């Protein structure tokens, strides 16, 4: 479910950013290309952040269990 929410917000915020950057750099705004790029970047970021936090939580859990407190 969280990946659907990430996809939704990636599309919206990516298109807003793409429109602004395209206008400032005087480039043509192609919504399909911006949407695809925003989806890819958003989903990869969501997957990597999830993987990094899971591995960090495992390391912290092992330290607390084995510390002898």
ABEGO torsion letter per residue (X at the ends): XAAAAAAAAAAAAAAAAAAAAAAAAGBBBBAAAAAAAAAAAAAAAAAAAAAAAAAAAAAAAAAAAAAGX
